[in-house]
């Protein structure tokens, strides 16, 4: 329904997307989500709705209102179902200026959450949002420096450092940074995916294939993996991929 409305009124569609994201957690909180299917469905919905909000030609006051409403919904998301929305915060801001303003708002809270003082440090639901807006605002060096405070070296946060280094043109350093974050709590497929993307964006297709293709595109079966690799590397013969 939201997608259909978007064709005629992009701002109204974005308003519908915001309403959906405001209400979805409360609507699902009494449903058994132990299988992971519900969470996956919500994550897929978020991935589809974020561009609708981000690309809507809304005036600054409307966009700021959307951001505040979504921020409140994210803070109250106890399950949490819309946790990954924070990863898209820079996109939802829709401009470097708005993203930078949000970065100014959040960065000191993240520093406190990562403080070595046990009386200050703790969980902050907006950490990923802060990293996302720093990246969108192109404050790359500040982003990497901030990540140095994270003593847990949490990969979902550290991947923003990989992206920032790559954006600064330090692609070899970005790959080393990602590889150094491998560990028992880090999904290898995610690390490989970031590194593969860097090499592909540099035109180093053969190196990307040799080092990361099979790991980065690992599916739930060998067939799924083969299809993913073949789609991304059409210049490689099926026989070579199977070999």
SERO-4910 file (N, C-alpha, C, O; in steps of 0.05 Angstrom, whole numbers):
BEGIN
 pado doro    nc1    nc2    nc3   cac1   cac2   cac3    cc1    cc2    cc3    oc1    oc2    oc3
  Unk    A     17    -24      0      0      0      0     17     25      0     12     44    -15
  Unk    A     38     25     16     56     48     18     70     52     -9     73     75    -18
  Unk    A     79     30    -22     92     32    -47     74     44    -69     82     59    -86
  Unk    A     49     36    -68     29     46    -88     25     76    -84     24     91   -104
  Unk    A     23     85    -59     19    113    -54     43    129    -63     40    152    -72
  Unk    A     67    117    -60     92    131    -67     91    141    -96    103    162   -102
  Unk    A     78    126   -114     78    134   -142     64    161   -146     69    175   -166
  Unk    A     45    167   -129     29    192   -132     37    213   -112     36    237   -118
  Unk    A     45    205    -88     50    224    -67     73    213    -49     67    198    -30
  Unk    A     98    220    -55    121    209    -41    122    217    -12    130    201      5
  Unk    A    113    241     -6    113    250     22     93    235     39     98    228     62
  Unk    A     69    232     28     48    217     42     57    188     46     52    176     67
  Unk    A     71    176     26     81    149     29    101    147     52    101    128     68
  Unk    A    119    167     53    139    168     74    126    170    102    134    158    121
  Unk    A    104    186    103     89    189    128     78    162    136     78    154    160
  Unk    A     68    147    117     58    120    122     80    101    132     75     85    150
  Unk    A    104    104    120    126     87    129    134     94    158    140     76    173
  Unk    A    134    119    165    140    127    192    120    116    212    127    106    233
  Unk    A     94    118    205     73    107    222     77     77    226     74     67    248
  Unk    A     83     63    204     87     34    206    110     28    226    106     11    243
  Unk    A    132     42    223    155     37    240    150     45    269    161     33    288
  Unk    A    133     65    273    125     73    300    109     51    314    111     47    338
  Unk    A     93     37    299     73     19    310     80    -11    309     68    -27    324
  Unk    A     99    -18    293    103    -47    287    112    -62    312    103    -85    316
  Unk    A    129    -51    328    139    -66    352    116    -72    371    114    -94    381
  Unk    A    100    -52    377     77    -56    395     57    -76    384     45    -91    399
  Unk    A     54    -75    357     35    -94    345     44   -123    347     28   -141    346
  Unk    A     71   -127    349     82   -154    348     91   -165    375     99   -188    378
  Unk    A     91   -148    396    103   -155    421     91   -180    435    104   -192    451
  Unk    A     66   -186    429     53   -210    441     55   -234    423     43   -255    429
  Unk    A     69   -232    401     71   -254    382     98   -269    386    119   -256    391
  Unk    A     97   -295    385    121   -312    389    140   -308    365    133   -316    343
  Unk    A    162   -295    370    181   -291    349    206   -308    352    227   -301    341
  Unk    A    205   -329    367    228   -345    374    241   -359    349    264   -365    350
  Unk    A    225   -363    328    236   -375    304    254   -356    288    270   -364    272
  Unk    A    251   -330    293    266   -310    279    252   -300    254    261   -280    241
  Unk    A    229   -313    246    216   -305    222    204   -277    224    205   -262    204
  Unk    A    193   -271    247    180   -244    250    202   -222    249    198   -202    235
  Unk    A    224   -227    262    246   -207    262    257   -203    234    263   -181    226
  Unk    A    259   -225    219    269   -223    191    249   -207    174    258   -191    158
  Unk    A    223   -212    178    203   -198    163    204   -168    168    202   -151    150
  Unk    A    208   -161    194    210   -132    201    235   -120    189    234    -98    179
  Unk    A    257   -134    191    282   -124    179    279   -119    149    289    -99    138
  Unk    A    266   -138    136    261   -134    107    244   -110    101    248    -95     82
  Unk    A    224   -106    118    206    -83    115    222    -57    119    218    -38    104
  Unk    A    239    -56    139    255    -33    145    273    -26    120    275     -3    112
  Unk    A    285    -47    109    302    -43     86    287    -31     62    298    -15     47
  Unk    A    262    -39     59    246    -28     37    235      0     43    231     16     25
  Unk    A    229      5     68    216     30     75    235     53     79    228     77     74
  Unk    A    260     47     86    280     69     91    283     86     66    283    111     68
  Unk    A    287     75     42    290     93     18    265    110     13    268    132      3
  Unk    A    242    100     20    217    116     16    218    141     34    210    162     25
  Unk    A    228    137     59    230    160     77    253    178     68    250    203     68
  Unk    A    276    166     62    300    182     55    296    198     30    306    221     28
  Unk    A    282    188     10    280    201    -16    256    219    -19    253    233    -39
  Unk    A    239    219      1    215    236      0    223    266      0    240    274     16
  Unk    A    211    282    -18    218    311    -19    204    327      3    188    345     -2
  Unk    A    210    320     28    197    333     51    212    359     58    236    361     54
  Unk    A    197    378     69    210    402     78    225    396    105    219    376    118
  Unk    A    244    413    112    260    408    136    244    403    161    252    385    177
  Unk    A    223    418    166    207    414    190    194    387    191    193    373    211
  Unk    A    184    378    168    171    352    166    191    329    171    186    311    186
  Unk    A    214    332    159    235    311    162    244    310    191    248    288    202
  Unk    A    248    333    203    257    332    231    236    320    249    242    305    268
  Unk    A    211    325    243    189    312    259    189    282    255    186    267    274
  Unk    A    194    273    230    196    244    226    219    232    242    216    211    255
  Unk    A    242    245    241    265    235    256    260    233    286    267    214    299
  Unk    A    247    254    297    241    254    325    222    231    332    225    218    353
  Unk    A    202    227    316    182    206    321    195    178    319    190    161    336
  Unk    A    212    174    299    226    149    296    246    144    319    251    122    328
  Unk    A    259    166    328    278    164    350    264    155    375    274    138    390
  Unk    A    241    166    380    225    158    404    216    128    401    218    114    421
  Unk    A    208    120    378    200     92    373    223     74    377    220     52    389
  Unk    A    247     81    368    271     65    371    279     63    400    287     41    410
  Unk    A    276     85    415    283     84    443    264     67    460    272     55    480
  Unk    A    239     65    451    219     49    465    217     21    455    199      6    464
  Unk    A    234     13    437    232    -13    424    245    -34    442    269    -39    440
  Unk    A    229    -47    459    239    -64    479    246    -93    469    262   -106    482
  Unk    A    233   -102    448    236   -130    440    265   -138    433    275   -158    444
  Unk    A    280   -124    416    273   -101    399    269   -110    370    284   -127    360
  Unk    A    249    -99    357    243   -106    329    255    -86    309    262    -94    287
  Unk    A    256    -61    316    266    -41    297    294    -31    304    302     -9    297
  Unk    A    309    -48    318    336    -41    326    354    -33    303    369    -14    305
  Unk    A    352    -48    280    369    -42    257    363    -16    243    378     -7    226
  Unk    A    341     -3    251    334     23    239    357     43    244    361     61    228
  Unk    A    371     40    266    392     58    273    415     58    252    428     78    247
  Unk    A    419     35    239    440     33    219    434     50    194    452     57    179
  Unk    A    408     57    191    400     73    168    396    103    175    386    118    159
  Unk    A    404    111    199    397    138    208    409    160    190    396    180    185
  Unk    A    433    155    180    445    175    162    429    177    136    426    200    126
  Unk    A    418    155    126    402    156    102    376    171    107    367    187     90
  Unk    A    363    166    130    338    179    136    342    209    139    323    225    133
  Unk    A    365    218    148    370    246    151    370    260    124    362    284    122
  Unk    A    377    246    103    374    255     75    393    277     66    393    285     43
  Unk    A    409    288     85    429    308     77    452    308     97    449    299    120
  Unk    A    475    318     87    499    319    105    494    338    128    503    333    151
  Unk    A    479    359    123    475    379    144    458    368    167    465    371    190
  Unk    A    436    355    160    419    343    181    434    321    195    432    319    220
  Unk    A    449    305    180    464    283    193    485    294    212    489    283    233
  Unk    A    498    315    204    518    327    221    506    338    247    518    336    269
  Unk    A    483    350    245    469    360    269    462    337    288    465    340    312
  Unk    A    454    315    277    448    291    294    474    280    306    474    270    328
  Unk    A    495    281    291    521    272    301    529    288    325    538    277    346
  Unk    A    526    315    323    532    332    346    515    325    370    524    327    393
  Unk    A    491    317    365    472    311    387    480    284    401    475    281    425
  Unk    A    491    266    385    494    238    396    523    232    405    526    214    421
  Unk    A    543    245    393    570    235    397    579    236    426    593    217    434
  Unk    A    572    256    441    581    257    469    568    234    486    580    225    505
  Unk    A    543    227    478    530    205    493    545    179    487    548    162    505
  Unk    A    553    174    462    568    150    455    594    150    470    603    129    480
  Unk    A    608    173    472    633    174    486    629    166    516    646    152    527
  Unk    A    607    175    527    602    168    555    595    138    558    604    125    577
  Unk    A    580    127    538    573     99    539    598     81    536    598     59    546
  Unk    A    619     91    523    643     76    520    665     86    539    689     79    535
  Unk    A    658    101    559    677    111    578    690     88    594    677     68    599
  Unk    A    716     90    601    728     70    618    718     70    646    722     51    661
  Unk    A    704     91    654    692     93    680    667     76    682    648     82    668
  Unk    A    668     55    698    644     37    700    619     51    709    597     40    705
  Unk    A    622     73    722    598     88    732    585    104    709    563    114    712
  Unk    A    599    107    687    589    123    665    581    105    641    561    110    628
  Unk    A    597     85    636    593     69    612    568     52    613    558     46    635
  Unk    A    557     45    590    533     28    590    522     27    561    534     38    543
  Unk    A    500     14    559    487     11    532    473     37    524    459     49    541
  Unk    A    476     45    499    461     67    488    448     58    462    462     50    443
  Unk    A    422     60    460    408     50    437    415     65    411    410     55    389
  Unk    A    427     89    414    433    105    390    461    104    381    470    120    364
  Unk    A    477     84    390    505     83    382    508     79    352    523     93    338
  Unk    A    493     59    341    494     55    312    485     79    296    495     85    275
  Unk    A    464     93    306    454    117    293    476    138    292    479    152    272
  Unk    A    491    141    314    513    161    315    534    155    294    542    173    279
  Unk    A    542    130    292    562    122    272    551    126    244    566    134    226
  Unk    A    526    120    240    514    123    214    513    153    205    519    159    182
  Unk    A    506    171    223    505    199    215    532    211    212    536    229    196
  Unk    A    552    202    228    579    211    224    589    204    196    602    219    182
  Unk    A    582    180    187    589    171    161    575    187    139    587    195    120
  Unk    A    549    191    143    533    207    123    543    236    122    542    248    101
  Unk    A    552    246    145    562    274    145    591    276    135    602    298    134
  Unk    A    602    253    128    630    251    118    650    261    138    671    272    132
  Unk    A    644    256    164    663    262    186    678    236    192    676    225    214
  Unk    A    693    227    172    705    200    173    726    197    194    727    178    209
  Unk    A    745    217    196    766    214    215    755    214    244    765    200    261
  Unk    A    735    231    248    722    231    275    709    205    281    709    196    304
  Unk    A    697    192    261    684    166    265    704    145    273    700    130    292
  Unk    A    727    144    259    748    124    265    759    129    293    764    110    308
  Unk    A    764    154    300    774    161    326    755    153    348    763    143    369
  Unk    A    729    157    343    709    150    363    709    119    368    706    110    390
  Unk    A    712    104    346    712     75    349    735     64    366    733     43    377
  Unk    A    756     80    367    779     72    384    771     70    413    785     57    429
  Unk    A    749     83    421    740     82    449    725     56    455    721     49    479
  Unk    A    717     41    435    701     17    438    720     -6    445    731    -19    427
  Unk    A    724    -12    470    743    -33    478    732    -61    472    748    -79    471
  Unk    A    706    -64    467    696    -90    461    700    -98    431    696   -121    424
  Unk    A    707    -78    415    713    -82    386    689    -96    372    693   -116    357
  Unk    A    665    -87    378    641    -99    368    638    -94    338    638    -72    328
  Unk    A    637   -116    322    637   -114    293    616    -97    281    622    -81    263
  Unk    A    590    -99    289    570    -81    277    577    -52    279    567    -36    263
  Unk    A    593    -44    299    602    -17    301    627    -13    284    630      7    270
  Unk    A    646    -32    286    672    -30    273    669    -29    242    687    -18    229
  Unk    A    648    -41    232    645    -40    202    642    -12    192    649     -6    169
  Unk    A    632      7    209    631     34    201    659     46    198    663     64    181
  Unk    A    678     36    214    706     45    211    717     36    184    733     50    171
  Unk    A    710     11    176    719      1    150    708     19    128    723     26    110
  Unk    A    683     25    130    670     42    109    683     70    108    688     81     87
  Unk    A    689     81    132    701    108    133    729    108    121    735    126    106
  Unk    A    745     88    128    772     87    117    771     84     86    787     97     72
  Unk    A    753     67     77    750     64     48    741     90     35    751     97     13
  Unk    A    723    104     48    713    130     37    735    151     36    735    169     19
  Unk    A    755    149     54    778    167     54    799    159     33    820    172     31
  Unk    A    794    137     19    813    128     -1    834    109     11    853    101     -4
  Unk    A    832    103     36    851     85     49    841     56     48    835     44     68
  Unk    A    839     46     24    826     20     20    842     -3     30    831    -22     41
  Unk    A    868     -3     27    885    -24     38    883    -24     69    881    -45     81
  Unk    A    883      0     80    881      2    109    853     -7    119    851    -20    140
  Unk    A    833     -2    103    806    -10    110    804    -41    111    791    -52    129
  Unk    A    816    -54     91    816    -83     91    831    -95    115    822   -114    127
  Unk    A    854    -83    121    869    -92    144    853    -88    170    853   -105    188
  Unk    A    839    -65    172    823    -59    195    801    -80    198    795    -89    220
  Unk    A    788    -87    176    767   -107    177    778   -135    184    767   -148    202
  Unk    A    800   -143    172    812   -169    178    820   -171    207    819   -193    218
  Unk    A    830   -149    218    839   -150    246    816   -153    266    820   -160    289
  Unk    A    791   -150    256    768   -152    273    755   -180    273    735   -184    286
  Unk    A    768   -198    258    757   -226    258    760   -238    286    779   -232    301
  Unk    A    741   -255    293    741   -268    319    717   -285    323    700   -286    305
  Unk    A    715   -298    346    692   -317    350    665   -303    350    645   -317    345
  Unk    A    664   -277    355    638   -263    356    633   -246    332    615   -230    331
  Unk    A    651   -248    312    648   -232    288    640   -251    264    654   -270    259
  Unk    A    618   -245    251    610   -261    228    630   -258    204    632   -236    193
  Unk    A    643   -280    197    663   -278    176    650   -269    149    663   -255    134
  Unk    A    625   -277    145    612   -269    120    610   -239    118    611   -228     96
  Unk    A    605   -226    140    603   -197    140    629   -183    135    631   -164    119
  Unk    A    651   -193    148    677   -182    144    685   -185    114    695   -167    102
  Unk    A    681   -209    104    688   -215     76    672   -197     57    682   -188     37
  Unk    A    646   -193     64    629   -176     47    639   -148     45    640   -136     23
  Unk    A    648   -136     67    659   -109     67    684   -107     50    688    -89     35
  Unk    A    702   -127     54    727   -127     40    723   -132     10    736   -119     -7
  Unk    A    705   -150      3    698   -155    -25    688   -130    -38    696   -123    -61
  Unk    A    671   -115    -25    659    -91    -36    681    -70    -42    680    -56    -62
  Unk    A    700    -68    -24    722    -49    -27    738    -56    -52    745    -38    -68
  Unk    A    745    -81    -55    761    -90    -78    745    -87   -104    757    -78   -124
  Unk    A    720    -94   -104    704    -91   -128    701    -62   -136    702    -55   -160
  Unk    A    698    -44   -117    695    -16   -123    722     -4   -133    722     17   -146
  Unk    A    744    -18   -129    770     -9   -139    776    -22   -166    798    -17   -177
  Unk    A    758    -39   -176    762    -52   -201    780    -77   -199    788    -87   -220
  Unk    A    785    -86   -175    802   -109   -171    785   -134   -169    784   -147   -148
  Unk    A    772   -140   -191    753   -162   -191    766   -189   -186    755   -205   -170
  Unk    A    789   -194   -198    801   -220   -195    811   -224   -166    808   -246   -155
  Unk    A    821   -203   -154    830   -205   -126    806   -209   -107    807   -225    -88
  Unk    A    784   -194   -113    760   -197    -97    750   -226    -99    741   -237    -79
  Unk    A    750   -237   -123    740   -264   -126    758   -284   -111    748   -301    -97
  Unk    A    784   -281   -115    803   -301   -103    802   -300    -72    804   -321    -59
  Unk    A    799   -276    -61    802   -273    -32    775   -276    -17    774   -286      5
  Unk    A    754   -266    -30    729   -263    -14    703   -274    -26    683   -276    -12
  Unk    A    703   -280    -51    678   -286    -65    661   -308    -51    637   -304    -46
  Unk    A    674   -330    -46    658   -353    -35    650   -348     -6    629   -357      3
  Unk    A    668   -335      9    661   -330     37    640   -308     40    622   -311     56
  Unk    A    642   -287     24    624   -265     26    596   -271     16    576   -259     25
  Unk    A    594   -291     -2    568   -297    -14    557   -324     -5    541   -336    -19
  Unk    A    566   -333     18    558   -359     28    528   -360     34    518   -343     49
  Unk    A    514   -379     22    486   -381     26    479   -404     44    496   -416     56
  Unk    A    453   -410     46    444   -432     63    450   -459     51    446   -480     65
  Unk    A    458   -460     26    465   -485     13    487   -480     -7    493   -457    -14
  Unk    A    500   -501    -16    521   -497    -37    509   -485    -62    522   -469    -76
  Unk    A    485   -493    -69    472   -483    -93    467   -453    -90    472   -438   -109
  Unk    A    458   -444    -67    453   -416    -62    479   -400    -64    480   -378    -75
  Unk    A    501   -411    -53    527   -398    -55    536   -396    -84    545   -375    -92
  Unk    A    533   -418    -98    541   -418   -127    526   -396   -142    538   -381   -158
  Unk    A    500   -395   -138    484   -376   -153    492   -347   -146    493   -330   -164
  Unk    A    497   -342   -121    505   -315   -112    531   -306   -124    534   -284   -133
  Unk    A    550   -325   -124    577   -319   -135    575   -315   -166    586   -296   -177
  Unk    A    560   -332   -179    557   -331   -208    544   -305   -216    551   -293   -237
  Unk    A    525   -295   -200    511   -271   -207    529   -247   -204    529   -228   -220
  Unk    A    546   -247   -183    564   -224   -178    588   -224   -196    600   -203   -202
  Unk    A    596   -248   -205    620   -250   -222    613   -264   -249    621   -287   -253
  Unk    A    598   -251   -266    589   -263   -291    612   -270   -310    609   -287   -328
  Unk    A    635   -258   -305    658   -263   -323    671   -290   -316    688   -300   -331
  Unk    A    664   -302   -293    675   -328   -285    656   -350   -296    632   -348   -293
  Unk    A    668   -370   -308    652   -392   -318    641   -408   -295    653   -410   -274
  Unk    A    618   -421   -300    606   -438   -279    625   -460   -271    626   -467   -247
  Unk    A    640   -471   -290    659   -492   -284    681   -482   -264    689   -496   -246
  Unk    A    691   -458   -269    712   -447   -252    701   -442   -224    714   -449   -204
  Unk    A    677   -432   -222    665   -427   -195    661   -453   -180    667   -455   -156
  Unk    A    651   -474   -194    647   -500   -181    674   -512   -173    676   -525   -152
  Unk    A    694   -508   -189    720   -519   -183    731   -506   -157    753   -512   -148
***
